[in-house]
């Protein structure tokens, strides 16, 4: 998983908390990245139906309340159906390890992916915002 996921959660949290500071330049300053990165991530979130933006108008808005956006929604917006775990493509079929490693790892990786998705599905953006508020004092 790349950092786009964490950036996407940061973007949604900032827009939810400070909608008046939702320009890509302001969000980029908070994230510590370039506004182009923010525009790319907000594009993914918009295409997934989590954000509403207008071409030529600075800012964005959530399409649903934070309690109705799960971290799994955000994960899928950024990663699509890709999984965290990837297998190498060409193990040697005549090697006892190479011939069996993919089946062995597919099961383990599938279980780990499912566990991660269950946890992300039960955590909402509202939970993240609550934690941020508690940490900020």
C-alpha positions as CSV (number, residue, x, y, z in Angstrom):
1,X,0.0,0.0,0.0
2,X,1.4,3.4,-0.9
3,X,1.0,6.6,1.0
4,X,-2.0,7.8,-1.1
5,X,-4.3,6.0,1.3
6,X,-3.0,8.0,4.3
7,X,-3.1,11.1,2.2
8,X,-6.7,10.4,1.2
9,X,-7.8,10.0,4.9
10,X,-5.9,13.2,5.7
11,X,-7.7,15.0,2.9
12,X,-11.1,13.9,4.0
13,X,-10.4,14.7,7.6
14,X,-9.3,18.2,6.8
15,X,-12.2,18.9,4.4
16,X,-14.6,17.6,7.1
17,X,-13.0,19.6,9.9
18,X,-12.1,22.8,8.0
19,X,-14.3,23.1,4.8
20,X,-13.3,26.7,4.4
21,X,-9.6,25.5,3.9
22,X,-10.3,22.9,1.2
23,X,-8.2,24.3,-1.7
24,X,-5.6,21.9,-3.0
25,X,-2.8,24.4,-1.9
26,X,-4.1,24.6,1.7
27,X,-4.6,20.8,1.9
28,X,-1.1,20.3,0.4
29,X,0.4,22.5,3.1
30,X,-1.3,20.4,5.8
31,X,-0.3,17.1,4.2
32,X,3.2,18.3,3.4
33,X,3.1,17.6,-0.3
34,X,2.6,19.2,-3.7
35,X,-0.9,20.4,-4.7
36,X,-0.7,18.1,-7.8
37,X,-0.6,15.1,-5.4
38,X,-3.7,16.4,-3.6
39,X,-5.6,17.0,-6.9
40,X,-4.8,13.4,-8.0
41,X,-6.0,12.0,-4.7
42,X,-9.1,14.2,-4.6
43,X,-9.8,13.0,-8.2
44,X,-9.8,9.4,-6.9
45,X,-12.1,10.3,-4.0
46,X,-14.4,12.2,-6.3
47,X,-14.7,9.3,-8.8
48,X,-15.4,7.0,-5.8
49,X,-18.3,9.3,-4.8
50,X,-16.8,10.4,-1.5
51,X,-16.0,14.0,-2.5
52,X,-17.8,16.7,-4.6
53,X,-15.7,19.2,-6.4
54,X,-16.3,21.8,-9.1
55,X,-13.9,22.5,-12.0
56,X,-12.4,25.9,-11.6
57,X,-13.7,26.4,-8.1
58,X,-11.4,25.9,-5.1
59,X,-12.6,23.5,-2.5
60,X,-14.4,20.3,-2.0
61,X,-17.1,18.8,0.1
62,X,-17.9,15.4,1.5
63,X,-20.8,13.7,-0.2
64,X,-21.9,11.9,3.0
65,X,-21.6,12.5,6.7
66,X,-18.3,11.3,8.2
67,X,-20.1,8.6,10.1
68,X,-21.2,7.1,6.7
69,X,-17.7,6.9,5.2
70,X,-15.6,4.0,6.3
71,X,-11.9,3.6,6.0
72,X,-12.6,0.7,3.7
73,X,-14.5,3.1,1.4
74,X,-11.4,5.3,1.3
75,X,-9.1,2.3,0.8
76,X,-11.1,1.1,-2.2
77,X,-11.3,4.6,-3.6
78,X,-7.5,4.8,-3.7
79,X,-6.6,1.2,-4.4
80,X,-9.6,-0.1,-6.3
81,X,-9.8,-3.9,-6.0
82,X,-6.0,-4.3,-5.6
83,X,-4.8,-6.1,-2.5
84,X,-2.0,-5.2,-0.2
85,X,-0.2,-8.4,-0.9
86,X,1.1,-9.3,-4.3
87,X,2.7,-12.5,-5.5
88,X,5.7,-12.8,-7.8
89,X,4.6,-14.1,-11.2
90,X,7.0,-16.7,-12.4
91,X,8.2,-19.1,-9.7
92,X,10.0,-22.2,-11.2
93,X,7.4,-25.0,-11.6
94,X,9.9,-27.8,-11.2
95,X,11.1,-26.5,-7.8
96,X,9.2,-27.9,-4.8
97,X,9.0,-24.5,-3.3
98,X,8.4,-22.6,-6.5
99,X,5.6,-25.0,-7.6
100,X,3.7,-24.5,-4.3
101,X,4.5,-21.1,-2.9
102,X,1.8,-19.2,-4.6
103,X,-1.0,-21.4,-3.4
104,X,0.4,-21.3,0.1
105,X,0.8,-17.6,0.1
106,X,-2.6,-16.9,-1.6
107,X,-4.4,-18.5,1.3
108,X,-2.4,-16.6,4.0
109,X,-2.5,-13.3,2.1
110,X,-6.2,-13.6,1.5
111,X,-6.9,-14.1,5.2
112,X,-4.7,-11.1,6.1
113,X,-6.4,-9.0,3.5
114,X,-9.9,-10.0,4.7
115,X,-8.9,-9.2,8.3
116,X,-7.6,-5.7,7.3
117,X,-10.8,-5.0,5.3
118,X,-13.0,-6.0,8.2
119,X,-11.2,-3.6,10.5
120,X,-11.3,-0.8,7.9
121,X,-15.0,-1.4,7.4
122,X,-15.8,-1.0,11.1
123,X,-13.9,2.3,11.4
124,X,-15.5,5.5,10.0
125,X,-14.2,8.9,9.2
126,X,-16.1,10.1,12.2
127,X,-14.0,7.8,14.4
128,X,-10.8,9.3,12.9
129,X,-12.1,12.8,13.5
130,X,-12.9,11.9,17.1
131,X,-9.4,10.5,17.6
132,X,-7.9,13.6,16.0
133,X,-9.9,15.9,18.3
134,X,-8.9,14.0,21.4
135,X,-5.2,14.1,20.3
136,X,-5.3,17.8,19.5
137,X,-6.7,18.5,23.0
